[in-house]
Amino acid sequence: MDYATTGKLVIVSGPSGAGKSTVVWRLLEVCRLPLKLSVSATTRSPRPGEIDGREYHFLTVEEFLRRRDNDEFLESKEVFGRGDYYGTLRSETASGLSQGKWVILEIDVEGALAVLQQHPEAITIFLHPGSMDELERRLRLRGTESEASIQRRLEVARRELAMMDRYRYEVINDTVERAVREICDILQANRGEPS
């Protein structure tokens, strides 16, 4: 691989409610690196205002499974309880990397570990709000989750937090601007490393 013309892979993970999407979108706006967000694929229906190719690549279950069987995903999984599939298309990352972009994957811990098996050089960042109490407070503030859903998300978060040591960097999202600045500094510090 020609490192002069290839970009870098950046993985951002963390529990639901950690503010990953907000931080990543702000990072794309302010960090002076050639960043590109990898758009995940899903079989769930678009929510109001979501656009195919921007928030997600919305696929039918049949198309998703066909692509999975053709090894077109870096990682994919079915989210149990909802029956929806999510995954990272190889084409999404390959096109960005070949253009010298720093491709950001905003994925869960399980997906991150699968990607690391194929790309151990990836820059890995675990983002969290600092404590389980703060995470629970944020999930409740959303007002969109049932109590059972909140408890499920907290249980998943505990398992994900236990895997934090598999990441190179830990960033606490106490304020969006501070977390964005810290992640941008981390990425800037990795500029000289071969991808």
N, C-alpha and C positions, 0 to 999 in steps of 0.2 A: 504494500500500500504506500502510495506517495504522500507522505505527511505534509508536504508543502502545499498540496492542493486539496487535502481533505480536512474537513472540519473536525469537531469534537462532539462526542455524545455526552449529554448532561442529563442525569436522572434526578428528578425532584419527587420525593415521596413524603408521606406523612399521613396521620390519621384524618378521617373525615372531620371537618370543622377546624382544621389547622390554618385554613386560609390559603391553601396552595394556589388555587386559580387566581385569586386576587393578586398574590405576590408575583406569580409568573407573568401575568398580563402587564403589571407595572414594570417588572424587570425588562420585558420586551420594549417598553416605551423609553426607559431611561439609561439602560446599560449600553455603553458604546462598544459593543462587540457584535459581530454578524450573527445575531441570535435568530433562531427559527423554531417555532413551536411545532412539534409533531402532532398532527391531528389524529386522534384515535378513531377507530371504527367501532360501531355499536349496532346492535339489532333493535335497540329500544326506539320508540317513536320520538320524533323531534318534539321538544317542548315549544310553547309559543315564543316566537322571536328567534329560535335557533335556525341556522342556515346550514344546509349540507355542504361539507367541505370547510366550514369555518369552526363550528363547535365540535362537530363529529362528521365522519363519513357514515351516513346512515345506510345500512345494508339490510337486505332481507336475511332471515335465518339461513335460507338455502344458499345465498351468495356468500355469507360469512363462512359457513361450513365448507363450501367448495374451496374458498380461498385458504382456509385453515388446512384442509386436506392437501392442497398444493404447496404447503409450507411457505405461504406468503406473509405469515405473521412472525415478528420477533418474539412476541408473547401474546397469549390470549387466554381468556377464561370465561366460564359461565358464572354469572352472579346468582347464586342459589337464593331461592325465595322470590326472585323476580323472573327468572327464566331468560334473562337477557345476556347476550354475549358482548364482551368488550375485547379489543385487541389493538396492538401496534403493528401497522403494516410495514414490512421491510422497505417497500418503495418510498414511504414517507421519510424514513431516516436516510436511506441511500441517496436519494436525490439531493437532500440538504447537505449531507456530508461531502458529496462529490463537488458541490458548489463552494466548499470551504466554509459552510455555515456551522455554527454551534447549535446542534439540534437538541432541543429540550423535550424530554419525555416526562410528562406529569403522570406518573403511574403508581399503583399500589406496591407494597413491599414484595408481594409474591411475584408480580410482573417484573419488578426491578431485579430480583434474584435470577429470574429466567434470562433477562437481557445480559446481566453480568457474566453468565456462563458463556455467552457468545462474544461479549465486549468487555473483558475485564479491565480495560483501560478507561472505561467511562468514569466521569466525575460524578460522584454520588453525594447527594445532599438530602438530609432528613430534616424536614421542617415540622415543628410542633409548637403549641402555644405555651409550653413551659410546665404545665401540670395537668393532671387528669381533672382536677376541679375546674380549671379554666376551660378545658375542652368541653366538659359537660355544660358549663355556663353558656358557651358559644352555641352548642347544639340546641339548647333550650331556647336561646334568643331567636333562633331562626323561625321558630313557631311553625315549622313545616313537618315535624316528625311526631309520630305517636310515641307514647312512653315505651312500648315494646321496641320500636325502631331505634330510639335513643339508647336503650340498654344494649341492643345488638351492636350498634356502632361503638359504644364504649368498650364492649368486650373485644371487638376486632382491634380497637385502638390499643388496648393493653397488650395484645399479641404483637401488634406492629411496633410498639415502643420497645418491646423486648428484643427486637431485631435491629434496633438503632445502631448497634456496634458494627453492623455489616456495612455501614456507610462511612465514607471518608470524612464527611463534614456534618455537623449538627448545627442547625440554625433555629433559634427561638423567635417565633413570630409574636413579639409583644406589641410592636407597631409595624405596620406594613412598610413604611419608609425605611425604618432601621433594618428590617429583614431583607428588603430589596438591596439596600446599600451593602450589607454583609455578603449576600450572595454574589453581587457584582464584583466585590473585592476578591472573593474566592476565585471567581472565574478569571479575573484579571491576573491573579497570582499563578494561574495554570496556563497562561498564554505560551510560555516557553517550553512546556512539556510536549513531547511527541504524543499524538493522539493514539 
